[in-house]
Amino acid sequence: MRSTENQSASTNLLLYFLRHGETPASFSGRYSGALDPDLTPEGHEMASDFAAAYQSLPWSAVYVSPMRRTVATAAPLCDAIGLTMQLRDGLKEIAYGAWEGMTPEETNRTFHDDYVRWLADPGWNAPTGGERGVDIERRSALVLDEIDQSGMTGNVLIVSHKATIRIMVCSLLGIDVGRFRDRIGAPVGSVTVVEFTRQGPLLQRLGDRSHLRDSLRERVGD
């Protein structure tokens, strides 16, 4: 990403990484990457709460994974501010392959060896028939590079998924991508903010859900 050495603080680029709202899969703890569930009613409320809290910010652009759950999460804000979301395949969730729709316990029983390898290093080991962390890093980097090359400053929203957000944040902060599951949290409906300063990417907020009403912050799931 570009240096901001010659920019004032007010014109820095800030990336807001928003994880989509709750889905039936996230609430039940089932793997859902290529699967395309819609939001639950509570998930739609999370999207509305985000829009209500953040619509007053001046937004430069909104980039969104093309899955139903991410589009539905971005829609209330885009409708409120009149900005068109830009869909990018590079922001899709990790493909879980044969694990899609399964719980971790079911996966461990059925694909034990692959599961253990993935837990040890998901950067270089994939779910059975799925994607490695480094594969997600490469495709999501194309979107980050696009934003970089555009020369945009100010606030840019990226609406994506749990693993993909954690991998992008690891990559920007110089954290081993293989540690994305251990080092970065991204609960449903949460916002993570990275600012680009003279010294490079600076983590300003991680997994923030303060914009959600109390009943939504209490929701559990993966």
Number of C-alpha atoms within 10 A of each C-alpha: 14 15 14 19 13 10 14 10 14 8 15 20 24 23 25 20 29 29 28 32 29 30 23 16 23 22 15 15 17 20 22 23 24 16 16 14 16 20 24 17 12 15 24 22 20 26 27 21 20 25 21 15 13 15 15 11 10 11 17 14 20 20 22 28 23 20 23 14 25 26 23 21 29 28 18 20 24 18 13 13 15 9 14 14 21 13 18 18 14 20 28 25 22 23 21 21 18 15 23 19 19 18 15 14 12 13 22 15 10 14 14 13 12 16 21 15 14 19 16 13 18 21 22 15 20 23 23 18 11 18 20 21 25 19 15 23 22 14 17 22 19 15 17 19 12 12 19 15 11 9 9 16 20 17 20 20 20 28 28 28 29 25 21 25 28 28 30 24 24 20 18 19 14 10 15 14 25 21 18 23 18 10 14 19 17 24 24 27 29 25 25 23 21 20 20 23 20 16 9 16 22 15 16 12 14 18 19 17 20 14 19 20 13 10 8 19 16 9 13 13 15 16
